[in-house]
Amino acid sequence: MLKIENLHAEIDGKEILKGLSLTVNAGEVHAIMGPNGAGKSTLGYVLGGRPGYEVTQGSVTFAGEDLLEQDPDARAAAGLFLGFQYPVEIPGVSNVQFLREALNSQRRARGETPLSGGEFLKLARAQADGLGMDLDMLKRPVNVGFSGGEKKRNEMVQMGILDPALAILDETDSGLDIDALRIVGDGINRIMRQPTKAVILITHYQRLLDYVRPDNVHVLADGRIVRSGGPELAHELEREGYGAIAA
């Protein structure tokens, strides 16, 4: 599904990714862990197409196509979803309005028929119910006045509605209490644990991986993956820290 080969990327002339390679197959969950400044969020931004991040070397193939040649909206329409560590607030734009426009824009790009208002509300209600969110919250401006846990839960509702093939979730566990962590973890499993989908979880801590068990865990340090293993590697990192392992 996703193949990254020798990826180098920089921002403002500073190289952050320094030869990163990674293959993610359909049906897999990959966790990427590492110290601050290692390049974890940069990887997500580069894959999502955030402006300002320049790829200087390497290649990325998604669903058989050159991802780096696509605009961000084309990447989203092709099935890529990027979840943010700090979801932004959009005053004046309701969740319902934002998500219906986003979904129908993607459907039109894929040659599919846009959903009517009634069809969309039925879908939104099902996704909100699955994450314990009142549908009235979706009528509020995007993330405005939401707690940290509500923002992350709202992002999971967005993911469920957009139904991506690949979700890249950047520190989704950040700011979550125990109950919210369980709800978000259950949401990731319900939406993305399918043979045709894949997930990249970017995280500092092992705790989310208690709920979303990864197939592979990778340690990213100084812009490249320096070690890979199974779920037991996350427990080792929790015990030992990144120092010795990432050296």
N, C-alpha and C positions, 0 to 999 in steps of 0.2 A: 504493500500500500504506500509506504513512505520510505524513500531511500535517500539518505544524506551522505555525500562523499566528500571528504577533505574540505569542509566548509570553513572559509575564512570570512570574517565580517568585522567592520569597524564602524565607529560613530565619532564624528568630529575629529577624524584622523587617528583615533586611538583604536588599535586592533583589540577586539574582545574575544572573538572566536578564532582559534588558531589551528585549524585542521580537524574539525569535529566530523566523525562518521557515525552513522546510526541507521539501522534498518528496523522498521516496525511493520509487522505483518498484520493482516486482518485477523480479528479475534484476540489480539494481544493488548495487555496493559503494561506500559513501561514507566517506571519511576526514575526520575532524574534528580539526584541529590548532590549537594556540594556546598562549599563555604560561600559566604557573601563575596560578590565580585567575580565569581567563577565564570559567569556567562550564561546562567540558566535562563534568566528573563530575556536576555538578548536573543537566545535561540528561539524563544517563543515569538518575539517581535519580528525577527527575520522571517520565520515561517509564515506569520500572519501578514507580512508586507507593510509593517509600520514605516512611515517616512523617516528619513534620517539615518537609517541603518543600511550601510553599503556593503554588498557582498563583493569581495575582491578576488575570490578564488573558490573553486569547488562547484558542486551541483546538488540540486534537490529535485527529486522526482516524486510526484504524488499522483496516484491512480494512473500511472503510465505517462503523465504529462510533465513538462518542465515547469515546476512551480514558480521559479524565480522570474519567469517571463510573464507571469500573470499579475494583473492588478489585484488589490485586496478584495474588491467585490467579486471578481472572477474566482478567486480562491475560496471565498465563502460559498459561492454558488456551486462550486465543485465538491463541497462537503467538508470544508475545514472550519473549525470553530476554535476561537482563542478566548479563554477565560482569563480575566485579569486579577492580579493580586489585590488591586484597589479599584473596584468597579466605579466608573465615573457617574456623577449626577447630571441629569439633563433636565433642568427646570423648564416647565411649560410644555413638555412632551410626555403624554401618558404612556405607560408601559404597553397598553393595548394598541394604541396607535403606532408606536415604534415597532412593536413585534409584528403586527400585521403587515406593515409596509416592508419590513425586512424579509419576512417569509415570502410574501408575494413577489417581491423583487427577485428573490432567488428562484422561485418557481417559474417566473417568466423567462429568466435566463436559461433555464433547463428545458424550456418549451412546454411547461406544464400550465394548467389552468389555475389562475389565482383563486384563493378561497374567498367565499362570500363572508359577510360580517357574521352571520349565524354559524357558518362552518368553523370560522376562526375561533369564535367564543367557545364553542363546544370543545375544540382542541385545547384552548388555553385553560378552560376549567378543569379538564382532565389532568393536565400537567401540574396545575396549581394544587389540586387535591392530592396528587401523588407526593408532593413535597410539603404538605401541611400548610399551604399558604392560602389565605382568604382571597377569593377572586377580586374583592374590592381593592386589595393592594395593587392589583394590576391596572387599576384605573387611575392610580396616583402617578405623578411625574416620575420618570425613571430614576429610581434610587434616592430620590429626595426625601430626607427625613428618615431613611431606613437605618437600622442598626447594622453593624458589621455582619452579623449572622443573617439578617434579612436580605442584605445586598447579595450575599453568596447564594442564598436560597433562590432569590430572584434570578440570578445568573443561571442556576440549574434549570429553572422554568424556561428561560430563554433557550437553553441548550435542548431541552425536550421538545420545544415547539419547532426549532429550526432543524432538529433531527440530523446532525452532521454524521459523516462517515469517520472523521478523525477529530477528536477533541484534545486540544492542548490546554491544560489547566495549570495556570501559574499560581502556585501557593494558594490554592482554593481553601486550604485549612487555616490560613492566616486569620486570626481574630475570632475563631469559632470556639464556643464553649462545648462541653461534652455532648449535650443533646443536639446542638446544631451540627456538630461534626458527624454524628451518626446519621442524621437526616440527609445531609449532603452526600455522605458516602453511599447511603442506600439509593439516593437519586442517581448518582453516577453509575452504579451497578444496574439499576433498572433501565436507564436510558441507553447506556453504551456497552454493556456486557452482552454483545451479540457477535455471531461469527463474521458478520460483514463490517464490523466497526472496530475502531482501535482508540486507545487513550494514551497520551503522554502526560503523566503527573509530575509537575515540578514542585518539589517540596524540600524543606529543611529537615523535617521531622518524620519519624516512623509512624506516628499515631494515626494519620489518615490511612496508612497501609494496613492497619488492623481491620478497616472496613472495606477498602478496595484493594484486594490482594493482587500485587503485580506479578506478572510472569517473569519480568526482568527488572533488575535494579542497576542503575549506572551511576558512577561517581564522576561528576564533571569538575575539573579543577584547571585553572589557568587556560580556559578556552578550549579544552579537549576532554574527551572521555578517557579517564585513566584506569578505570576498573569497572567490570561488569560481573553480575552474579544473579542469584535467585533472591527470593524474599529474605533469606537469612542474612544477606549483605546489609540490609537496612537495620537489622538488629545489631549487627556488628558496629555499624556507624554510630548507632545510638549509645553503645557501650564505650567505644574507643574514641569517638570524635573523628574529624576529618584529617587531622594532622598526619598520623602515620600512614593512613590508607591512601591519601591523596599525594603523598610525597613521591 
